[in-house]
Amino acid sequence: MGLINMGKNAEDKALEKLAVYLDNMSLQEKDGTVHAGAFELAGGYSRKNTSRILNGVLEFMQKQGYEIVNMQIAPSGMGDSLMSCMVLVVYK
């Protein structure tokens, strides 16, 4: 009883999502040209966890040698009470 969550806190869950978002972006090889990757950030996250996810994506990419050209966030749909947004990252 009570073993369902196995002690995962909000930060652990956010980091797990980070891996999914990076996978969804299908990062292209660094070839000097500009590329774009997008992922959907579902509603229900606190601002703190949303910031962790966005910063995590950008930090990972930069540590891999990508140059971030731009990042944009746009609403992409609504559920019952949750709103989601599309995140577009333009990179070299």
BALUMRO-681591 format. One record per atom (N, C-alpha, C): residue number from 1; residue in one letter; x, z, y. Coordinates in Angstrom, 1 decimal. Layout:
# BALUMRO-681591
<pt><n>NUM</n><res>A</res><east>X</east><up>Z</up><north>Y</north></pt>
...
***
This chain:
# BALUMRO-681591
<pt><n>1</n><res>M</res><east>0.8</east><up>0.0</up><north>-1.2</north></pt>
<pt><n>1</n><res>M</res><east>0.0</east><up>0.0</up><north>0.0</north></pt>
<pt><n>1</n><res>M</res><east>0.9</east><up>0.0</up><north>1.2</north></pt>
<pt><n>2</n><res>G</res><east>0.6</east><up>-0.8</up><north>2.2</north></pt>
<pt><n>2</n><res>G</res><east>1.4</east><up>-0.9</up><north>3.4</north></pt>
<pt><n>2</n><res>G</res><east>2.7</east><up>-1.7</up><north>3.2</north></pt>
<pt><n>3</n><res>L</res><east>2.9</east><up>-2.4</up><north>2.1</north></pt>
<pt><n>3</n><res>L</res><east>4.1</east><up>-3.1</up><north>1.9</north></pt>
<pt><n>3</n><res>L</res><east>4.0</east><up>-4.6</up><north>2.4</north></pt>
<pt><n>4</n><res>I</res><east>2.8</east><up>-5.0</up><north>2.9</north></pt>
<pt><n>4</n><res>I</res><east>2.6</east><up>-6.4</up><north>3.2</north></pt>
<pt><n>4</n><res>I</res><east>3.6</east><up>-6.9</up><north>4.3</north></pt>
<pt><n>5</n><res>N</res><east>3.8</east><up>-6.1</up><north>5.3</north></pt>
<pt><n>5</n><res>N</res><east>4.7</east><up>-6.6</up><north>6.4</north></pt>
<pt><n>5</n><res>N</res><east>6.1</east><up>-6.4</up><north>6.1</north></pt>
<pt><n>6</n><res>M</res><east>6.5</east><up>-5.6</up><north>5.2</north></pt>
<pt><n>6</n><res>M</res><east>7.9</east><up>-5.3</up><north>4.8</north></pt>
<pt><n>6</n><res>M</res><east>8.8</east><up>-5.0</up><north>6.0</north></pt>
<pt><n>7</n><res>G</res><east>8.3</east><up>-4.4</up><north>7.0</north></pt>
<pt><n>7</n><res>G</res><east>9.1</east><up>-3.9</up><north>8.1</north></pt>
<pt><n>7</n><res>G</res><east>9.5</east><up>-4.9</up><north>9.1</north></pt>
<pt><n>8</n><res>K</res><east>8.9</east><up>-6.1</up><north>9.1</north></pt>
<pt><n>8</n><res>K</res><east>9.3</east><up>-7.1</up><north>10.1</north></pt>
<pt><n>8</n><res>K</res><east>8.7</east><up>-6.7</up><north>11.4</north></pt>
<pt><n>9</n><res>N</res><east>9.6</east><up>-6.7</up><north>12.4</north></pt>
<pt><n>9</n><res>N</res><east>9.1</east><up>-6.4</up><north>13.8</north></pt>
<pt><n>9</n><res>N</res><east>8.9</east><up>-7.8</up><north>14.5</north></pt>
<pt><n>10</n><res>A</res><east>8.4</east><up>-7.7</up><north>15.7</north></pt>
<pt><n>10</n><res>A</res><east>8.1</east><up>-8.9</up><north>16.5</north></pt>
<pt><n>10</n><res>A</res><east>9.3</east><up>-9.8</up><north>16.7</north></pt>
<pt><n>11</n><res>E</res><east>10.5</east><up>-9.2</up><north>16.9</north></pt>
<pt><n>11</n><res>E</res><east>11.7</east><up>-10.0</up><north>17.1</north></pt>
<pt><n>11</n><res>E</res><east>12.0</east><up>-10.8</up><north>15.9</north></pt>
<pt><n>12</n><res>D</res><east>11.9</east><up>-10.1</up><north>14.7</north></pt>
<pt><n>12</n><res>D</res><east>12.2</east><up>-10.8</up><north>13.5</north></pt>
<pt><n>12</n><res>D</res><east>11.3</east><up>-12.0</up><north>13.3</north></pt>
<pt><n>13</n><res>K</res><east>10.0</east><up>-11.8</up><north>13.6</north></pt>
<pt><n>13</n><res>K</res><east>9.0</east><up>-12.9</up><north>13.4</north></pt>
<pt><n>13</n><res>K</res><east>9.3</east><up>-14.0</up><north>14.4</north></pt>
<pt><n>14</n><res>A</res><east>9.7</east><up>-13.7</up><north>15.6</north></pt>
<pt><n>14</n><res>A</res><east>10.1</east><up>-14.7</up><north>16.6</north></pt>
<pt><n>14</n><res>A</res><east>11.3</east><up>-15.5</up><north>16.2</north></pt>
<pt><n>15</n><res>L</res><east>12.2</east><up>-14.9</up><north>15.6</north></pt>
<pt><n>15</n><res>L</res><east>13.4</east><up>-15.6</up><north>15.1</north></pt>
<pt><n>15</n><res>L</res><east>13.1</east><up>-16.5</up><north>13.9</north></pt>
<pt><n>16</n><res>E</res><east>12.2</east><up>-16.1</up><north>13.1</north></pt>
<pt><n>16</n><res>E</res><east>11.7</east><up>-16.9</up><north>12.0</north></pt>
<pt><n>16</n><res>E</res><east>11.1</east><up>-18.2</up><north>12.5</north></pt>
<pt><n>17</n><res>K</res><east>10.2</east><up>-18.0</up><north>13.6</north></pt>
<pt><n>17</n><res>K</res><east>9.6</east><up>-19.1</up><north>14.2</north></pt>
<pt><n>17</n><res>K</res><east>10.6</east><up>-20.1</up><north>14.9</north></pt>
<pt><n>18</n><res>L</res><east>11.6</east><up>-19.5</up><north>15.4</north></pt>
<pt><n>18</n><res>L</res><east>12.7</east><up>-20.3</up><north>16.1</north></pt>
<pt><n>18</n><res>L</res><east>13.3</east><up>-21.3</up><north>15.1</north></pt>
<pt><n>19</n><res>A</res><east>13.5</east><up>-20.9</up><north>13.9</north></pt>
<pt><n>19</n><res>A</res><east>14.0</east><up>-21.8</up><north>12.9</north></pt>
<pt><n>19</n><res>A</res><east>13.1</east><up>-23.0</up><north>12.6</north></pt>
<pt><n>20</n><res>V</res><east>11.8</east><up>-22.7</up><north>12.6</north></pt>
<pt><n>20</n><res>V</res><east>10.8</east><up>-23.7</up><north>12.3</north></pt>
<pt><n>20</n><res>V</res><east>10.7</east><up>-24.7</up><north>13.5</north></pt>
<pt><n>21</n><res>Y</res><east>10.8</east><up>-24.1</up><north>14.7</north></pt>
<pt><n>21</n><res>Y</res><east>10.7</east><up>-25.0</up><north>15.9</north></pt>
<pt><n>21</n><res>Y</res><east>11.9</east><up>-25.9</up><north>16.0</north></pt>
<pt><n>22</n><res>L</res><east>13.1</east><up>-25.4</up><north>15.6</north></pt>
<pt><n>22</n><res>L</res><east>14.3</east><up>-26.3</up><north>15.6</north></pt>
<pt><n>22</n><res>L</res><east>14.2</east><up>-27.4</up><north>14.6</north></pt>
<pt><n>23</n><res>D</res><east>13.6</east><up>-27.0</up><north>13.4</north></pt>
<pt><n>23</n><res>D</res><east>13.4</east><up>-28.0</up><north>12.4</north></pt>
<pt><n>23</n><res>D</res><east>12.4</east><up>-29.1</up><north>12.8</north></pt>
<pt><n>24</n><res>N</res><east>11.4</east><up>-28.7</up><north>13.5</north></pt>
<pt><n>24</n><res>N</res><east>10.4</east><up>-29.7</up><north>14.0</north></pt>
<pt><n>24</n><res>N</res><east>10.9</east><up>-30.6</up><north>15.0</north></pt>
<pt><n>25</n><res>M</res><east>11.9</east><up>-30.2</up><north>15.8</north></pt>
<pt><n>25</n><res>M</res><east>12.5</east><up>-31.0</up><north>16.8</north></pt>
<pt><n>25</n><res>M</res><east>13.3</east><up>-32.2</up><north>16.2</north></pt>
<pt><n>26</n><res>S</res><east>13.8</east><up>-32.1</up><north>15.0</north></pt>
<pt><n>26</n><res>S</res><east>14.6</east><up>-33.2</up><north>14.4</north></pt>
<pt><n>26</n><res>S</res><east>15.7</east><up>-33.6</up><north>15.3</north></pt>
<pt><n>27</n><res>L</res><east>16.6</east><up>-32.7</up><north>15.6</north></pt>
<pt><n>27</n><res>L</res><east>17.7</east><up>-33.0</up><north>16.6</north></pt>
<pt><n>27</n><res>L</res><east>18.5</east><up>-34.2</up><north>16.1</north></pt>
<pt><n>28</n><res>Q</res><east>18.8</east><up>-35.1</up><north>17.1</north></pt>
<pt><n>28</n><res>Q</res><east>19.5</east><up>-36.3</up><north>16.8</north></pt>
<pt><n>28</n><res>Q</res><east>21.0</east><up>-36.0</up><north>16.9</north></pt>
<pt><n>29</n><res>E</res><east>21.8</east><up>-36.8</up><north>16.3</north></pt>
<pt><n>29</n><res>E</res><east>23.3</east><up>-36.7</up><north>16.4</north></pt>
<pt><n>29</n><res>E</res><east>23.7</east><up>-36.8</up><north>17.9</north></pt>
<pt><n>30</n><res>K</res><east>24.8</east><up>-36.2</up><north>18.2</north></pt>
<pt><n>30</n><res>K</res><east>25.3</east><up>-36.3</up><north>19.6</north></pt>
<pt><n>30</n><res>K</res><east>26.1</east><up>-37.6</up><north>19.7</north></pt>
<pt><n>31</n><res>D</res><east>25.5</east><up>-38.5</up><north>20.5</north></pt>
<pt><n>31</n><res>D</res><east>26.1</east><up>-39.9</up><north>20.6</north></pt>
<pt><n>31</n><res>D</res><east>26.3</east><up>-40.3</up><north>22.1</north></pt>
<pt><n>32</n><res>G</res><east>26.1</east><up>-39.3</up><north>23.0</north></pt>
<pt><n>32</n><res>G</res><east>26.2</east><up>-39.6</up><north>24.4</north></pt>
<pt><n>32</n><res>G</res><east>25.0</east><up>-40.2</up><north>25.1</north></pt>
<pt><n>33</n><res>T</res><east>23.9</east><up>-40.4</up><north>24.3</north></pt>
<pt><n>33</n><res>T</res><east>22.7</east><up>-40.9</up><north>24.9</north></pt>
<pt><n>33</n><res>T</res><east>21.7</east><up>-39.7</up><north>25.0</north></pt>
<pt><n>34</n><res>V</res><east>20.7</east><up>-39.9</up><north>25.8</north></pt>
<pt><n>34</n><res>V</res><east>19.6</east><up>-38.9</up><north>26.0</north></pt>
<pt><n>34</n><res>V</res><east>18.6</east><up>-39.0</up><north>24.9</north></pt>
<pt><n>35</n><res>H</res><east>18.2</east><up>-37.8</up><north>24.3</north></pt>
<pt><n>35</n><res>H</res><east>17.2</east><up>-37.7</up><north>23.3</north></pt>
<pt><n>35</n><res>H</res><east>16.2</east><up>-36.7</up><north>23.7</north></pt>
<pt><n>36</n><res>A</res><east>15.0</east><up>-36.7</up><north>23.0</north></pt>
<pt><n>36</n><res>A</res><east>14.0</east><up>-35.7</up><north>23.3</north></pt>
<pt><n>36</n><res>A</res><east>13.5</east><up>-35.1</up><north>22.0</north></pt>
<pt><n>37</n><res>G</res><east>13.2</east><up>-33.8</up><north>22.0</north></pt>
<pt><n>37</n><res>G</res><east>12.7</east><up>-33.1</up><north>20.9</north></pt>
<pt><n>37</n><res>G</res><east>11.5</east><up>-32.3</up><north>21.4</north></pt>
<pt><n>38</n><res>A</res><east>10.5</east><up>-32.2</up><north>20.6</north></pt>
<pt><n>38</n><res>A</res><east>9.3</east><up>-31.4</up><north>21.0</north></pt>
<pt><n>38</n><res>A</res><east>8.8</east><up>-30.5</up><north>19.8</north></pt>
<pt><n>39</n><res>F</res><east>8.2</east><up>-29.4</up><north>20.2</north></pt>
<pt><n>39</n><res>F</res><east>7.6</east><up>-28.5</up><north>19.3</north></pt>
<pt><n>39</n><res>F</res><east>6.4</east><up>-27.8</up><north>20.0</north></pt>
<pt><n>40</n><res>E</res><east>5.5</east><up>-27.4</up><north>19.1</north></pt>
<pt><n>40</n><res>E</res><east>4.3</east><up>-26.7</up><north>19.7</north></pt>
<pt><n>40</n><res>E</res><east>4.5</east><up>-25.2</up><north>19.5</north></pt>
<pt><n>41</n><res>L</res><east>4.3</east><up>-24.5</up><north>20.6</north></pt>
<pt><n>41</n><res>L</res><east>4.4</east><up>-23.1</up><north>20.7</north></pt>
<pt><n>41</n><res>L</res><east>2.9</east><up>-22.5</up><north>20.7</north></pt>
<pt><n>42</n><res>A</res><east>2.5</east><up>-22.0</up><north>19.6</north></pt>
<pt><n>42</n><res>A</res><east>1.2</east><up>-21.5</up><north>19.5</north></pt>
<pt><n>42</n><res>A</res><east>1.0</east><up>-20.2</up><north>20.3</north></pt>
<pt><n>43</n><res>G</res><east>-0.3</east><up>-20.0</up><north>20.7</north></pt>
<pt><n>43</n><res>G</res><east>-0.6</east><up>-18.8</up><north>21.5</north></pt>
<pt><n>43</n><res>G</res><east>-0.5</east><up>-17.6</up><north>20.7</north></pt>
<pt><n>44</n><res>G</res><east>-0.7</east><up>-16.5</up><north>21.3</north></pt>
<pt><n>44</n><res>G</res><east>-0.6</east><up>-15.2</up><north>20.7</north></pt>
<pt><n>44</n><res>G</res><east>0.7</east><up>-14.5</up><north>20.8</north></pt>
<pt><n>45</n><res>Y</res><east>1.7</east><up>-15.1</up><north>21.4</north></pt>
<pt><n>45</n><res>Y</res><east>3.0</east><up>-14.4</up><north>21.6</north></pt>
<pt><n>45</n><res>Y</res><east>3.0</east><up>-13.7</up><north>23.0</north></pt>
<pt><n>46</n><res>S</res><east>3.7</east><up>-12.6</up><north>23.0</north></pt>
<pt><n>46</n><res>S</res><east>3.9</east><up>-12.0</up><north>24.3</north></pt>
<pt><n>46</n><res>S</res><east>4.8</east><up>-12.8</up><north>25.1</north></pt>
<pt><n>47</n><res>R</res><east>4.9</east><up>-12.6</up><north>26.4</north></pt>
<pt><n>47</n><res>R</res><east>5.8</east><up>-13.4</up><north>27.2</north></pt>
<pt><n>47</n><res>R</res><east>7.3</east><up>-13.1</up><north>26.8</north></pt>
<pt><n>48</n><res>K</res><east>7.5</east><up>-11.8</up><north>26.4</north></pt>
<pt><n>48</n><res>K</res><east>8.9</east><up>-11.5</up><north>25.9</north></pt>
<pt><n>48</n><res>K</res><east>9.3</east><up>-12.3</up><north>24.7</north></pt>
<pt><n>49</n><res>N</res><east>8.4</east><up>-12.4</up><north>23.7</north></pt>
<pt><n>49</n><res>N</res><east>8.7</east><up>-13.2</up><north>22.5</north></pt>
<pt><n>49</n><res>N</res><east>8.7</east><up>-14.7</up><north>22.8</north></pt>
<pt><n>50</n><res>T</res><east>7.9</east><up>-15.1</up><north>23.7</north></pt>
<pt><n>50</n><res>T</res><east>8.0</east><up>-16.6</up><north>24.1</north></pt>
<pt><n>50</n><res>T</res><east>9.3</east><up>-16.9</up><north>24.7</north></pt>
<pt><n>51</n><res>S</res><east>9.8</east><up>-16.0</up><north>25.6</north></pt>
<pt><n>51</n><res>S</res><east>11.1</east><up>-16.1</up><north>26.2</north></pt>
<pt><n>51</n><res>S</res><east>12.2</east><up>-16.1</up><north>25.2</north></pt>
<pt><n>52</n><res>R</res><east>12.1</east><up>-15.2</up><north>24.2</north></pt>
<pt><n>52</n><res>R</res><east>13.1</east><up>-15.2</up><north>23.1</north></pt>
<pt><n>52</n><res>R</res><east>13.1</east><up>-16.5</up><north>22.4</north></pt>
<pt><n>53</n><res>I</res><east>12.0</east><up>-17.0</up><north>22.0</north></pt>
<pt><n>53</n><res>I</res><east>12.0</east><up>-18.3</up><north>21.3</north></pt>
<pt><n>53</n><res>I</res><east>12.5</east><up>-19.4</up><north>22.1</north></pt>
<pt><n>54</n><res>L</res><east>12.1</east><up>-19.6</up><north>23.4</north></pt>
<pt><n>54</n><res>L</res><east>12.6</east><up>-20.7</up><north>24.2</north></pt>
<pt><n>54</n><res>L</res><east>14.1</east><up>-20.5</up><north>24.4</north></pt>
<pt><n>55</n><res>N</res><east>14.6</east><up>-19.3</up><north>24.8</north></pt>
<pt><n>55</n><res>N</res><east>16.0</east><up>-19.1</up><north>25.0</north></pt>
<pt><n>55</n><res>N</res><east>16.8</east><up>-19.3</up><north>23.7</north></pt>
<pt><n>56</n><res>G</res><east>16.2</east><up>-18.9</up><north>22.6</north></pt>
<pt><n>56</n><res>G</res><east>16.8</east><up>-19.1</up><north>21.3</north></pt>
<pt><n>56</n><res>G</res><east>17.1</east><up>-20.6</up><north>21.0</north></pt>
<pt><n>57</n><res>V</res><east>16.1</east><up>-21.4</up><north>21.2</north></pt>
<pt><n>57</n><res>V</res><east>16.2</east><up>-22.8</up><north>21.0</north></pt>
<pt><n>57</n><res>V</res><east>17.3</east><up>-23.4</up><north>21.9</north></pt>
<pt><n>58</n><res>L</res><east>17.2</east><up>-23.1</up><north>23.2</north></pt>
<pt><n>58</n><res>L</res><east>18.2</east><up>-23.6</up><north>24.1</north></pt>
<pt><n>58</n><res>L</res><east>19.6</east><up>-23.1</up><north>23.8</north></pt>
<pt><n>59</n><res>E</res><east>19.8</east><up>-21.9</up><north>23.5</north></pt>
<pt><n>59</n><res>E</res><east>21.1</east><up>-21.3</up><north>23.1</north></pt>
<pt><n>59</n><res>E</res><east>21.6</east><up>-21.9</up><north>21.9</north></pt>
<pt><n>60</n><res>F</res><east>20.8</east><up>-22.1</up><north>20.8</north></pt>
<pt><n>60</n><res>F</res><east>21.3</east><up>-22.7</up><north>19.6</north></pt>
<pt><n>60</n><res>F</res><east>21.8</east><up>-24.1</up><north>19.9</north></pt>
<pt><n>61</n><res>M</res><east>21.0</east><up>-24.9</up><north>20.6</north></pt>
<pt><n>61</n><res>M</res><east>21.4</east><up>-26.3</up><north>20.9</north></pt>
<pt><n>61</n><res>M</res><east>22.7</east><up>-26.3</up><north>21.7</north></pt>
<pt><n>62</n><res>Q</res><east>22.9</east><up>-25.5</up><north>22.7</north></pt>
<pt><n>62</n><res>Q</res><east>24.1</east><up>-25.5</up><north>23.5</north></pt>
<pt><n>62</n><res>Q</res><east>25.3</east><up>-25.1</up><north>22.6</north></pt>
<pt><n>63</n><res>K</res><east>25.1</east><up>-24.1</up><north>21.7</north></pt>
<pt><n>63</n><res>K</res><east>26.2</east><up>-23.7</up><north>20.9</north></pt>
<pt><n>63</n><res>K</res><east>26.6</east><up>-24.8</up><north>19.9</north></pt>
<pt><n>64</n><res>Q</res><east>25.7</east><up>-25.7</up><north>19.6</north></pt>
<pt><n>64</n><res>Q</res><east>26.0</east><up>-26.8</up><north>18.7</north></pt>
<pt><n>64</n><res>Q</res><east>26.6</east><up>-28.0</up><north>19.5</north></pt>
<pt><n>65</n><res>G</res><east>26.8</east><up>-27.8</up><north>20.8</north></pt>
<pt><n>65</n><res>G</res><east>27.4</east><up>-28.8</up><north>21.6</north></pt>
<pt><n>65</n><res>G</res><east>26.5</east><up>-29.8</up><north>22.4</north></pt>
<pt><n>66</n><res>Y</res><east>25.2</east><up>-29.5</up><north>22.3</north></pt>
<pt><n>66</n><res>Y</res><east>24.2</east><up>-30.3</up><north>23.0</north></pt>
<pt><n>66</n><res>Y</res><east>24.1</east><up>-29.9</up><north>24.5</north></pt>
<pt><n>67</n><res>E</res><east>23.9</east><up>-30.9</up><north>25.4</north></pt>
<pt><n>67</n><res>E</res><east>23.7</east><up>-30.6</up><north>26.8</north></pt>
<pt><n>67</n><res>E</res><east>22.2</east><up>-30.7</up><north>27.0</north></pt>
<pt><n>68</n><res>I</res><east>21.7</east><up>-29.6</up><north>27.6</north></pt>
<pt><n>68</n><res>I</res><east>20.2</east><up>-29.6</up><north>27.9</north></pt>
<pt><n>68</n><res>I</res><east>20.1</east><up>-30.3</up><north>29.3</north></pt>
<pt><n>69</n><res>V</res><east>19.3</east><up>-31.4</up><north>29.3</north></pt>
<pt><n>69</n><res>V</res><east>19.0</east><up>-32.1</up><north>30.5</north></pt>
<pt><n>69</n><res>V</res><east>17.8</east><up>-31.6</up><north>31.2</north></pt>
<pt><n>70</n><res>N</res><east>16.8</east><up>-31.3</up><north>30.4</north></pt>
<pt><n>70</n><res>N</res><east>15.5</east><up>-30.8</up><north>31.0</north></pt>
<pt><n>70</n><res>N</res><east>14.7</east><up>-30.1</up><north>29.9</north></pt>
<pt><n>71</n><res>M</res><east>13.8</east><up>-29.3</up><north>30.3</north></pt>
<pt><n>71</n><res>M</res><east>12.8</east><up>-28.7</up><north>29.4</north></pt>
<pt><n>71</n><res>M</res><east>11.5</east><up>-28.6</up><north>30.2</north></pt>
<pt><n>72</n><res>Q</res><east>10.4</east><up>-29.0</up><north>29.5</north></pt>
<pt><n>72</n><res>Q</res><east>9.1</east><up>-28.9</up><north>30.1</north></pt>
<pt><n>72</n><res>Q</res><east>8.1</east><up>-28.3</up><north>29.2</north></pt>
<pt><n>73</n><res>I</res><east>7.1</east><up>-27.6</up><north>29.7</north></pt>
<pt><n>73</n><res>I</res><east>6.1</east><up>-27.0</up><north>28.9</north></pt>
<pt><n>73</n><res>I</res><east>4.8</east><up>-27.4</up><north>29.5</north></pt>
<pt><n>74</n><res>A</res><east>3.9</east><up>-27.9</up><north>28.5</north></pt>
<pt><n>74</n><res>A</res><east>2.6</east><up>-28.4</up><north>29.0</north></pt>
<pt><n>74</n><res>A</res><east>1.5</east><up>-27.8</up><north>28.0</north></pt>
<pt><n>75</n><res>P</res><east>0.4</east><up>-27.4</up><north>28.5</north></pt>
<pt><n>75</n><res>P</res><east>-0.7</east><up>-27.0</up><north>27.6</north></pt>
<pt><n>75</n><res>P</res><east>-1.1</east><up>-28.1</up><north>26.7</north></pt>
<pt><n>76</n><res>S</res><east>-1.3</east><up>-27.8</up><north>25.4</north></pt>
<pt><n>76</n><res>S</res><east>-1.6</east><up>-28.9</up><north>24.4</north></pt>
<pt><n>76</n><res>S</res><east>-3.0</east><up>-28.7</up><north>23.7</north></pt>
<pt><n>77</n><res>G</res><east>-3.6</east><up>-27.6</up><north>23.9</north></pt>
<pt><n>77</n><res>G</res><east>-4.9</east><up>-27.4</up><north>23.2</north></pt>
<pt><n>77</n><res>G</res><east>-5.3</east><up>-25.9</up><north>23.2</north></pt>
<pt><n>78</n><res>M</res><east>-6.5</east><up>-25.7</up><north>22.9</north></pt>
<pt><n>78</n><res>M</res><east>-7.0</east><up>-24.3</up><north>22.9</north></pt>
<pt><n>78</n><res>M</res><east>-7.7</east><up>-24.0</up><north>21.5</north></pt>
<pt><n>79</n><res>G</res><east>-7.6</east><up>-22.8</up><north>21.1</north></pt>
<pt><n>79</n><res>G</res><east>-8.3</east><up>-22.4</up><north>19.9</north></pt>
<pt><n>79</n><res>G</res><east>-9.4</east><up>-21.5</up><north>20.4</north></pt>
<pt><n>80</n><res>D</res><east>-9.9</east><up>-20.6</up><north>19.6</north></pt>
<pt><n>80</n><res>D</res><east>-11.0</east><up>-19.7</up><north>20.0</north></pt>
<pt><n>80</n><res>D</res><east>-10.6</east><up>-18.9</up><north>21.2</north></pt>
<pt><n>81</n><res>S</res><east>-9.5</east><up>-18.2</up><north>21.2</north></pt>
<pt><n>81</n><res>S</res><east>-9.1</east><up>-17.5</up><north>22.4</north></pt>
<pt><n>81</n><res>S</res><east>-7.6</east><up>-17.7</up><north>22.6</north></pt>
<pt><n>82</n><res>L</res><east>-6.9</east><up>-18.5</up><north>21.8</north></pt>
<pt><n>82</n><res>L</res><east>-5.5</east><up>-18.7</up><north>22.0</north></pt>
<pt><n>82</n><res>L</res><east>-5.2</east><up>-20.1</up><north>22.5</north></pt>
<pt><n>83</n><res>M</res><east>-4.3</east><up>-20.2</up><north>23.4</north></pt>
<pt><n>83</n><res>M</res><east>-3.9</east><up>-21.4</up><north>24.0</north></pt>
<pt><n>83</n><res>M</res><east>-2.5</east><up>-21.8</up><north>23.4</north></pt>
<pt><n>84</n><res>S</res><east>-2.2</east><up>-23.0</up><north>23.2</north></pt>
<pt><n>84</n><res>S</res><east>-0.9</east><up>-23.4</up><north>22.7</north></pt>
<pt><n>84</n><res>S</res><east>-0.3</east><up>-24.4</up><north>23.8</north></pt>
<pt><n>85</n><res>C</res><east>1.0</east><up>-24.6</up><north>23.7</north></pt>
<pt><n>85</n><res>C</res><east>1.6</east><up>-25.5</up><north>24.6</north></pt>
<pt><n>85</n><res>C</res><east>2.7</east><up>-26.3</up><north>23.8</north></pt>
<pt><n>86</n><res>M</res><east>2.9</east><up>-27.5</up><north>24.4</north></pt>
<pt><n>86</n><res>M</res><east>3.9</east><up>-28.4</up><north>23.8</north></pt>
<pt><n>86</n><res>M</res><east>5.2</east><up>-28.2</up><north>24.7</north></pt>
<pt><n>87</n><res>V</res><east>6.3</east><up>-28.0</up><north>24.0</north></pt>
<pt><n>87</n><res>V</res><east>7.6</east><up>-27.8</up><north>24.7</north></pt>
<pt><n>87</n><res>V</res><east>8.4</east><up>-29.0</up><north>24.4</north></pt>
<pt><n>88</n><res>L</res><east>8.9</east><up>-29.7</up><north>25.5</north></pt>
<pt><n>88</n><res>L</res><east>9.7</east><up>-30.9</up><north>25.4</north></pt>
<pt><n>88</n><res>L</res><east>11.1</east><up>-30.5</up><north>25.9</north></pt>
<pt><n>89</n><res>V</res><east>12.1</east><up>-30.8</up><north>25.1</north></pt>
<pt><n>89</n><res>V</res><east>13.5</east><up>-30.6</up><north>25.5</north></pt>
<pt><n>89</n><res>V</res><east>14.2</east><up>-31.9</up><north>25.5</north></pt>
<pt><n>90</n><res>V</res><east>14.7</east><up>-32.3</up><north>26.6</north></pt>
<pt><n>90</n><res>V</res><east>15.5</east><up>-33.5</up><north>26.8</north></pt>
<pt><n>90</n><res>V</res><east>17.0</east><up>-33.1</up><north>26.7</north></pt>
<pt><n>91</n><res>Y</res><east>17.7</east><up>-33.8</up><north>25.9</north></pt>
<pt><n>91</n><res>Y</res><east>19.1</east><up>-33.3</up><north>25.7</north></pt>
<pt><n>91</n><res>Y</res><east>20.0</east><up>-34.5</up><north>25.4</north></pt>
<pt><n>92</n><res>K</res><east>21.3</east><up>-34.2</up><north>25.5</north></pt>
<pt><n>92</n><res>K</res><east>22.4</east><up>-35.2</up><north>25.2</north></pt>
<pt><n>92</n><res>K</res><east>23.2</east><up>-34.7</up><north>24.1</north></pt>
***
